[in-house]
Amino acid sequence: MNETKLSKFVKEQRKLYHLTQVDLSEKSGVGLRFVRDLEQGKPTLRMDKVNIVLDMFGAELGPVRKERGEL
């Protein structure tokens, strides 16, 4: 799996708040495996669960407009 902007953000925020992956899993209510997959950049994750984790850091997933040439 590849590191993505999302996986890097979650990992950095978790460390900023001095949380282990277990802590983040317990506090957010998602499984430890999900947190690990998220931080490792797994390409297929449930958006609702990602948003549960991101909510811990005051963030959420949303649509991002692509440049015209990228369609």
N, CA, C and O atoms as a printed pandas DataFrame, in Angstrom:
     atom_number atom_name residue_name chain_id  residue_number  x_coord  y_coord  z_coord
0              1         N          MET        A               1    0.846   -1.183    0.000
1              2        CA          MET        A               1    0.000    0.000    0.000
2              3         C          MET        A               1    0.889    1.244    0.000
3              4         O          MET        A               1    2.016    1.219    0.495
4              5         N          ASN        A               2    0.368    2.311   -0.555
5              6        CA          ASN        A               2    1.138    3.540   -0.685
6              7         C          ASN        A               2    0.639    4.610    0.282
7              8         O          ASN        A               2   -0.556    4.717    0.557
8              9         N          GLU        A               3    1.577    5.391    0.784
9             10        CA          GLU        A               3    1.191    6.513    1.637
10            11         C          GLU        A               3    0.469    7.552    0.783
11            12         O          GLU        A               3    0.923    7.887   -0.312
12            13         N          THR        A               4   -0.632    8.051    1.275
13            14        CA          THR        A               4   -1.410    9.064    0.579
14            15         C          THR        A               4   -1.482   10.315    1.451
15            16         O          THR        A               4   -1.053   10.296    2.605
16            17         N          LYS        A               5   -2.020   11.389    0.906
17            18        CA          LYS        A               5   -2.204   12.598    1.705
18            19         C          LYS        A               5   -3.069   12.294    2.909
19            20         O          LYS        A               5   -2.809   12.781    4.009
20            21         N          LEU        A               6   -4.099   11.488    2.701
21            22        CA          LEU        A               6   -5.018   11.129    3.783
22            23         C          LEU        A               6   -4.312   10.305    4.855
23            24         O          LEU        A               6   -4.430   10.597    6.045
24            25         N          SER        A               7   -3.582    9.279    4.435
25            26        CA          SER        A               7   -2.906    8.428    5.418
26            27         C          SER        A               7   -1.850    9.213    6.193
27            28         O          SER        A               7   -1.683    9.029    7.398
28            29         N          LYS        A               8   -1.148   10.081    5.487
29            30        CA          LYS        A               8   -0.120   10.911    6.137
30            31         C          LYS        A               8   -0.766   11.868    7.141
31            32         O          LYS        A               8   -0.249   12.052    8.242
32            33         N          PHE        A               9   -1.893   12.477    6.764
33            34        CA          PHE        A               9   -2.594   13.406    7.653
34            35         C          PHE        A               9   -3.033   12.699    8.937
35            36         O          PHE        A               9   -2.806   13.206   10.036
36            37         N          VAL        A              10   -3.655   11.540    8.797
37            38        CA          VAL        A              10   -4.148   10.815    9.973
38            39         C          VAL        A              10   -2.991   10.429   10.891
39            40         O          VAL        A              10   -3.073   10.604   12.106
40            41         N          LYS        A              11   -1.936    9.916   10.320
41            42        CA          LYS        A              11   -0.781    9.497   11.120
42            43         C          LYS        A              11   -0.148   10.695   11.846
43            44         O          LYS        A              11    0.185   10.606   13.028
44            45         N          GLU        A              12    0.014   11.813   11.128
45            46        CA          GLU        A              12    0.597   13.009   11.740
46            47         C          GLU        A              12   -0.278   13.547   12.859
47            48         O          GLU        A              12    0.226   13.920   13.918
48            49         N          GLN        A              13   -1.586   13.589   12.632
49            50        CA          GLN        A              13   -2.505   14.091   13.652
50            51         C          GLN        A              13   -2.526   13.177   14.877
51            52         O          GLN        A              13   -2.538   13.647   16.015
52            53         N          ARG        A              14   -2.531   11.881   14.633
53            54        CA          ARG        A              14   -2.523   10.927   15.742
54            55         C          ARG        A              14   -1.288   11.140   16.614
55            56         O          ARG        A              14   -1.381   11.159   17.841
56            57         N          LYS        A              15   -0.144   11.297   15.977
57            58        CA          LYS        A              15    1.095   11.497   16.730
58            59         C          LYS        A              15    1.113   12.862   17.421
59            60         O          LYS        A              15    1.631   12.988   18.530
60            61         N          LEU        A              16    0.550   13.880   16.772
61            62        CA          LEU        A              16    0.476   15.212   17.357
62            63         C          LEU        A              16   -0.297   15.183   18.678
63            64         O          LEU        A              16    0.050   15.882   19.630
64            65         N          TYR        A              17   -1.348   14.363   18.719
65            66        CA          TYR        A              17   -2.168   14.243   19.931
66            67         C          TYR        A              17   -1.693   13.121   20.851
67            68         O          TYR        A              17   -2.378   12.754   21.805
68            69         N          HIS        A              18   -0.509   12.582   20.553
69            70        CA          HIS        A              18    0.113   11.540   21.380
70            71         C          HIS        A              18   -0.791   10.327   21.570
71            72         O          HIS        A              18   -0.943    9.808   22.676
72            73         N          LEU        A              19   -1.388    9.888   20.461
73            74        CA          LEU        A              19   -2.252    8.715   20.488
74            75         C          LEU        A              19   -1.565    7.546   19.797
75            76         O          LEU        A              19   -0.870    7.728   18.798
76            77         N          THR        A              20   -1.760    6.367   20.322
77            78        CA          THR        A              20   -1.328    5.171   19.613
78            79         C          THR        A              20   -2.447    4.789   18.642
79            80         O          THR        A              20   -3.541    5.350   18.696
80            81         N          GLN        A              21   -2.173    3.857   17.777
81            82        CA          GLN        A              21   -3.226    3.381   16.887
82            83         C          GLN        A              21   -4.357    2.749   17.702
83            84         O          GLN        A              21   -5.528    2.889   17.351
84            85         N          VAL        A              22   -4.014    2.068   18.771
85            86        CA          VAL        A              22   -5.025    1.469   19.651
86            87         C          VAL        A              22   -5.878    2.565   20.279
87            88         O          VAL        A              22   -7.103    2.452   20.320
88            89         N          ASP        A              23   -5.232    3.629   20.770
89            90        CA          ASP        A              23   -5.974    4.756   21.365
90            91         C          ASP        A              23   -6.955    5.346   20.361
91            92         O          ASP        A              23   -8.121    5.569   20.685
92            93         N          LEU        A              24   -6.484    5.599   19.141
93            94        CA          LEU        A              24   -7.334    6.197   18.117
94            95         C          LEU        A              24   -8.496    5.272   17.781
95            96         O          LEU        A              24   -9.627    5.726   17.608
96            97         N          SER        A              25   -8.223    4.005   17.690
97            98        CA          SER        A              25   -9.263    3.025   17.421
98            99         C          SER        A              25  -10.341    3.058   18.502
99           100         O          SER        A              25  -11.534    3.099   18.201
100          101         N          GLU        A              26   -9.914    3.039   19.745
101          102        CA          GLU        A              26  -10.860    3.021   20.865
102          103         C          GLU        A              26  -11.637    4.325   20.973
103          104         O          GLU        A              26  -12.849    4.307   21.187
104          105         N          LYS        A              27  -10.957    5.447   20.827
105          106        CA          LYS        A              27  -11.616    6.746   20.975
106          107         C          LYS        A              27  -12.588    7.051   19.829
107          108         O          LYS        A              27  -13.610    7.706   20.035
108          109         N          SER        A              28  -12.267    6.578   18.634
109          110        CA          SER        A              28  -13.128    6.858   17.484
110          111         C          SER        A              28  -14.218    5.804   17.303
111          112         O          SER        A              28  -15.239    6.066   16.668
112          113         N          GLY        A              29  -14.002    4.621   17.856
113          114        CA          GLY        A              29  -14.998    3.556   17.741
114          115         C          GLY        A              29  -14.871    2.713   16.482
115          116         O          GLY        A              29  -15.792    1.971   16.139
116          117         N          VAL        A              30  -13.757    2.817   15.800
117          118        CA          VAL        A              30  -13.509    1.955   14.637
118          119         C          VAL        A              30  -12.481    0.901   15.037
119          120         O          VAL        A              30  -11.794    1.046   16.048
120          121         N          GLY        A              31  -12.381   -0.139   14.255
121          122        CA          GLY        A              31  -11.457   -1.217   14.577
122          123         C          GLY        A              31   -9.997   -0.837   14.378
123          124         O          GLY        A              31   -9.668    0.032   13.571
124          125         N          LEU        A              32   -9.141   -1.497   15.120
125          126        CA          LEU        A              32   -7.705   -1.271   15.006
126          127         C          LEU        A              32   -7.229   -1.577   13.596
127          128         O          LEU        A              32   -6.394   -0.854   13.053
128          129         N          ARG        A              33   -7.746   -2.625   13.006
129          130        CA          ARG        A              33   -7.365   -2.992   11.632
130          131         C          ARG        A              33   -7.687   -1.848   10.662
131          132         O          ARG        A              33   -6.910   -1.560    9.752
132          133         N          PHE        A              34   -8.848   -1.198   10.870
133          134        CA          PHE        A              34   -9.236   -0.087   10.009
134          135         C          PHE        A              34   -8.244    1.062   10.136
135          136         O          PHE        A              34   -7.838    1.642    9.129
136          137         N          VAL        A              35   -7.851    1.396   11.362
137          138        CA          VAL        A              35   -6.883    2.479   11.581
138          139         C          VAL        A              35   -5.569    2.145   10.881
139          140         O          VAL        A              35   -4.968    3.004   10.237
140          141         N          ARG        A              36   -5.131    0.916   11.007
141          142        CA          ARG        A              36   -3.883    0.509   10.364
142          143         C          ARG        A              36   -3.992    0.593    8.847
143          144         O          ARG        A              36   -3.085    1.095    8.182
144          145         N          ASP        A              37   -5.100    0.103    8.301
145          146        CA          ASP        A              37   -5.310    0.181    6.851
146          147         C          ASP        A              37   -5.341    1.631    6.379
147          148         O          ASP        A              37   -4.771    1.959    5.338
148          149         N          LEU        A              38   -6.000    2.493    7.135
149          150        CA          LEU        A              38   -6.091    3.912    6.795
150          151         C          LEU        A              38   -4.709    4.548    6.763
151          152         O          LEU        A              38   -4.374    5.259    5.816
152          153         N          GLU        A              39   -3.916    4.299    7.779
153          154        CA          GLU        A              39   -2.578    4.885    7.853
154          155         C          GLU        A              39   -1.609    4.300    6.825
155          156         O          GLU        A              39   -0.604    4.927    6.490
156          157         N          GLN        A              40   -1.906    3.118    6.335
157          158        CA          GLN        A              40   -1.040    2.501    5.328
158          159         C          GLN        A              40   -1.473    2.850    3.912
159          160         O          GLN        A              40   -0.828    2.440    2.946
160          161         N          GLY        A              41   -2.561    3.604    3.782
161          162        CA          GLY        A              41   -2.989    4.053    2.467
162          163         C          GLY        A              41   -3.778    3.041    1.666
163          164         O          GLY        A              41   -3.736    3.061    0.436
164          165         N          LYS        A              42   -4.503    2.147    2.343
165          166        CA          LYS        A              42   -5.326    1.184    1.618
166          167         C          LYS        A              42   -6.262    1.947    0.683
167          168         O          LYS        A              42   -6.922    2.894    1.111
168          169         N          PRO        A              43   -6.325    1.548   -0.583
169          170        CA          PRO        A              43   -7.097    2.321   -1.567
170          171         C          PRO        A              43   -8.611    2.185   -1.457
171          172         O          PRO        A              43   -9.338    3.011   -2.009
172          173         N          THR        A              44   -9.103    1.164   -0.760
173          174        CA          THR        A              44  -10.548    0.995   -0.624
174          175         C          THR        A              44  -10.929    0.976    0.848
175          176         O          THR        A              44  -10.693   -0.004    1.556
176          177         N          LEU        A              45  -11.517    2.067    1.291
177          178        CA          LEU        A              45  -11.968    2.195    2.671
178          179         C          LEU        A              45  -13.361    2.809    2.677
179          180         O          LEU        A              45  -13.708    3.566    1.770
180          181         N          ARG        A              46  -14.148    2.497    3.674
181          182        CA          ARG        A              46  -15.484    3.082    3.783
182          183         C          ARG        A              46  -15.372    4.546    4.185
183          184         O          ARG        A              46  -14.750    4.886    5.191
184          185         N          MET        A              47  -15.993    5.408    3.372
185          186        CA          MET        A              47  -15.918    6.850    3.628
186          187         C          MET        A              47  -16.531    7.218    4.973
187          188         O          MET        A              47  -16.020    8.106    5.655
188          189         N          ASP        A              48  -17.612    6.559    5.367
189          190        CA          ASP        A              48  -18.235    6.901    6.644
190          191         C          ASP        A              48  -17.289    6.635    7.811
191          192         O          ASP        A              48  -17.235    7.409    8.767
192          193         N          LYS        A              49  -16.546    5.535    7.725
193          194        CA          LYS        A              49  -15.588    5.228    8.786
194          195         C          LYS        A              49  -14.394    6.181    8.754
195          196         O          LYS        A              49  -13.887    6.585    9.800
196          197         N          VAL        A              50  -13.952    6.535    7.559
197          198        CA          VAL        A              50  -12.852    7.499    7.436
198          199         C          VAL        A              50  -13.277    8.811    8.098
199          200         O          VAL        A              50  -12.497    9.417    8.831
200          201         N          ASN        A              51  -14.504    9.246    7.843
201          202        CA          ASN        A              51  -14.988   10.496    8.433
202          203         C          ASN        A              51  -15.126   10.409    9.946
203          204         O          ASN        A              51  -14.965   11.416   10.636
204          205         N          ILE        A              52  -15.415    9.246   10.466
205          206        CA          ILE        A              52  -15.467    9.072   11.923
206          207         C          ILE        A              52  -14.085    9.351   12.514
207          208         O          ILE        A              52  -13.958   10.048   13.521
208          209         N          VAL        A              53  -13.055    8.799   11.876
209          210        CA          VAL        A              53  -11.681    9.020   12.349
210          211         C          VAL        A              53  -11.289   10.485   12.163
211          212         O          VAL        A              53  -10.745   11.104   13.077
212          213         N          LEU        A              54  -11.562   11.038   10.987
213          214        CA          LEU        A              54  -11.186   12.429   10.714
214          215         C          LEU        A              54  -11.877   13.408   11.653
215          216         O          LEU        A              54  -11.315   14.452   11.986
216          217         N          ASP        A              55  -13.092   13.080   12.081
217          218        CA          ASP        A              55  -13.826   13.946   13.003
218          219         C          ASP        A              55  -13.058   14.152   14.314
219          220         O          ASP        A              55  -13.204   15.185   14.968
220          221         N          MET        A              56  -12.256   13.183   14.682
221          222        CA          MET        A              56  -11.423   13.307   15.894
222          223         C          MET        A              56  -10.450   14.478   15.777
223          224         O          MET        A              56  -10.008   15.033   16.782
224          225         N          PHE        A              57  -10.120   14.847   14.534
225          226        CA          PHE        A              57   -9.149   15.904   14.290
226          227         C          PHE        A              57   -9.781   17.141   13.646
227          228         O          PHE        A              57   -9.080   18.012   13.130
228          229         N          GLY        A              58  -11.109   17.205   13.686
229          230        CA          GLY        A              58  -11.804   18.368   13.153
230          231         C          GLY        A              58  -11.771   18.457   11.635
231          232         O          GLY        A              58  -11.753   19.552   11.073
232          233         N          ALA        A              59  -11.761   17.307   10.972
233          234        CA          ALA        A              59  -11.700   17.279    9.513
234          235         C          ALA        A              59  -12.724   16.288    8.976
235          236         O          ALA        A              59  -13.275   15.484    9.729
236          237         N          GLU        A              60  -12.975   16.350    7.670
237          238        CA          GLU        A              60  -13.849   15.377    7.021
238          239         C          GLU        A              60  -13.515   15.268    5.542
239          240         O          GLU        A              60  -12.929   16.178    4.954
240          241         N          LEU        A              61  -13.896   14.142    4.950
241          242        CA          LEU        A              61  -13.731   13.953    3.508
242          243         C          LEU        A              61  -14.819   14.726    2.788
243          244         O          LEU        A              61  -15.927   14.888    3.299
244          245         N          GLY        A              62  -14.498   15.191    1.621
245          246        CA          GLY        A              62  -15.485   15.876    0.803
246          247         C          GLY        A              62  -15.030   15.900   -0.640
247          248         O          GLY        A              62  -13.887   15.556   -0.943
248          249         N          PRO        A              63  -15.923   16.306   -1.534
249          250        CA          PRO        A              63  -15.548   16.352   -2.942
250          251         C          PRO        A              63  -14.509   17.432   -3.202
251          252         O          PRO        A              63  -14.544   18.508   -2.604
252          253         N          VAL        A              64  -13.592   17.129   -4.098
253          254        CA          VAL        A              64  -12.566   18.077   -4.504
254          255         C          VAL        A              64  -12.658   18.201   -6.019
255          256         O          VAL        A              64  -12.598   17.208   -6.744
256          257         N          ARG        A              65  -12.802   19.413   -6.474
257          258        CA          ARG        A              65  -12.943   19.654   -7.905
258          259         C          ARG        A              65  -11.602   19.428   -8.603
259          260         O          ARG        A              65  -10.570   19.938   -8.167
260          261         N          LYS        A              66  -11.631   18.659   -9.692
261          262        CA          LYS        A              66  -10.434   18.422  -10.490
262          263         C          LYS        A              66  -10.266   19.559  -11.480
263          264         O          LYS        A              66  -11.215   20.279  -11.791
264          265         N          GLU        A              67   -9.049   19.709  -11.970
265          266        CA          GLU        A              67   -8.787   20.683  -13.034
266          267         C          GLU        A              67   -9.512   20.199  -14.285
267          268         O          GLU        A              67   -9.705   18.997  -14.464
268          269         N          ARG        A              68   -9.906   21.111  -15.133
269          270        CA          ARG        A              68  -10.677   20.785  -16.337
270          271         C          ARG        A              68  -10.034   19.685  -17.179
271          272         O          ARG        A              68  -10.743   18.815  -17.686
272          273         N          GLY        A              69   -8.738   19.701  -17.338
273          274        CA          GLY        A              69   -8.052   18.752  -18.184
274          275         C          GLY        A              69   -7.974   17.349  -17.606
275          276         O          GLY        A              69   -7.573   16.420  -18.306
276          277         N          GLU        A              70   -8.347   17.174  -16.354
277          278        CA          GLU        A              70   -8.212   15.882  -15.702
278          279         C          GLU        A              70   -9.441   15.000  -15.827
279          280         O          GLU        A              70   -9.421   13.862  -15.358
280          281         N          LEU        A              71  -10.514   15.489  -16.448
281          282        CA          LEU        A              71  -11.724   14.680  -16.572
282          283         C          LEU        A              71  -11.516   13.648  -17.569
283          284         O          LEU        A              71  -12.417   12.851  -17.830
